[in-house]
Amino acid sequence: MTHLVPLAKEVDENKVTPGVLGFIVFAAMAVAVWGLMKSMNRHMGKVDFEKPEEDATDPAKDTAKMSGEAKPQQG
């Protein structure tokens, strides 16, 4: 362990390091990302990805969709 002491003296004292403030900023960003991911997972769980079933009682709607023709809107 004593052979590491000379290595510690070789560190430049004028060297800029992130220090405690850098660690606090990094930790705050990590906590924010964790909270956002948790919130996103909660919201994605509420989403219904299944397509709603179409009402098949009106055959004109089905033929217009298949032929690509637009039906004029009423009202």
MOJO-V770395 format. One record per residue. N is the residue number from 1. RES is the residue in three letters. SS is DSSP state (~ for helix, > for strand, _ for the rest). OMEGA is omega in radians with two decimals (NA if undefined). BURIAL is b if it has 16 or more other ideal C-beta (glycine too) atoms within 10 Angstrom, else e. Layout:
# MOJO-V770395
n->N res->RES ss->SS omega->OMEGA burial->BURIAL
n->N res->RES ss->SS omega->OMEGA burial->BURIAL
This chain:
# MOJO-V770395
n->1 res->MET ss->_ omega->-3.12 burial->e
n->2 res->THR ss->~ omega->3.11 burial->e
n->3 res->HIS ss->~ omega->3.10 burial->e
n->4 res->LEU ss->~ omega->-3.11 burial->e
n->5 res->VAL ss->~ omega->3.10 burial->e
n->6 res->PRO ss->~ omega->3.11 burial->e
n->7 res->LEU ss->~ omega->3.14 burial->e
n->8 res->ALA ss->~ omega->3.14 burial->e
n->9 res->LYS ss->~ omega->-3.12 burial->e
n->10 res->GLU ss->_ omega->-3.14 burial->e
n->11 res->VAL ss->_ omega->-3.13 burial->e
n->12 res->ASP ss->_ omega->-3.11 burial->e
n->13 res->GLU ss->_ omega->3.11 burial->e
n->14 res->ASN ss->_ omega->-3.12 burial->e
n->15 res->LYS ss->_ omega->3.14 burial->e
n->16 res->VAL ss->_ omega->3.10 burial->e
n->17 res->THR ss->_ omega->-3.12 burial->e
n->18 res->PRO ss->_ omega->3.08 burial->e
n->19 res->GLY ss->~ omega->-3.08 burial->e
n->20 res->VAL ss->~ omega->-3.14 burial->e
n->21 res->LEU ss->~ omega->3.09 burial->e
n->22 res->GLY ss->~ omega->3.11 burial->e
n->23 res->PHE ss->~ omega->-3.13 burial->e
n->24 res->ILE ss->~ omega->3.12 burial->e
n->25 res->VAL ss->~ omega->3.13 burial->e
n->26 res->PHE ss->~ omega->3.14 burial->e
n->27 res->ALA ss->~ omega->3.12 burial->e
n->28 res->ALA ss->~ omega->3.10 burial->e
n->29 res->MET ss->~ omega->3.12 burial->e
n->30 res->ALA ss->~ omega->3.12 burial->e
n->31 res->VAL ss->~ omega->3.12 burial->e
n->32 res->ALA ss->~ omega->3.12 burial->e
n->33 res->VAL ss->~ omega->3.11 burial->e
n->34 res->TRP ss->~ omega->3.13 burial->e
n->35 res->GLY ss->~ omega->3.11 burial->e
n->36 res->LEU ss->~ omega->3.12 burial->e
n->37 res->MET ss->~ omega->3.12 burial->e
n->38 res->LYS ss->~ omega->3.11 burial->e
n->39 res->SER ss->~ omega->3.13 burial->e
n->40 res->MET ss->~ omega->3.12 burial->e
n->41 res->ASN ss->~ omega->3.12 burial->e
n->42 res->ARG ss->~ omega->-3.13 burial->e
n->43 res->HIS ss->~ omega->3.12 burial->e
n->44 res->MET ss->~ omega->3.09 burial->e
n->45 res->GLY ss->~ omega->-3.13 burial->e
n->46 res->LYS ss->~ omega->-3.07 burial->e
n->47 res->VAL ss->_ omega->3.09 burial->e
n->48 res->ASP ss->_ omega->-3.07 burial->e
n->49 res->PHE ss->_ omega->-3.11 burial->e
n->50 res->GLU ss->_ omega->3.14 burial->e
n->51 res->LYS ss->_ omega->3.12 burial->e
n->52 res->PRO ss->_ omega->-3.11 burial->e
n->53 res->GLU ss->_ omega->3.12 burial->e
n->54 res->GLU ss->_ omega->3.08 burial->e
n->55 res->ASP ss->_ omega->-3.05 burial->e
n->56 res->ALA ss->_ omega->-3.11 burial->e
n->57 res->THR ss->_ omega->-3.11 burial->e
n->58 res->ASP ss->_ omega->-3.11 burial->e
n->59 res->PRO ss->~ omega->3.14 burial->e
n->60 res->ALA ss->~ omega->3.10 burial->e
n->61 res->LYS ss->~ omega->-3.12 burial->e
n->62 res->ASP ss->~ omega->-3.11 burial->e
n->63 res->THR ss->~ omega->3.12 burial->e
n->64 res->ALA ss->~ omega->3.12 burial->e
n->65 res->LYS ss->~ omega->-3.09 burial->e
n->66 res->MET ss->~ omega->-3.08 burial->e
n->67 res->SER ss->~ omega->-3.14 burial->e
n->68 res->GLY ss->_ omega->-3.13 burial->e
n->69 res->GLU ss->_ omega->3.09 burial->e
n->70 res->ALA ss->_ omega->3.12 burial->e
n->71 res->LYS ss->_ omega->-3.13 burial->e
n->72 res->PRO ss->_ omega->-3.14 burial->e
n->73 res->GLN ss->_ omega->-3.13 burial->e
n->74 res->GLN ss->_ omega->3.06 burial->e
n->75 res->GLY ss->_ omega->NA burial->e
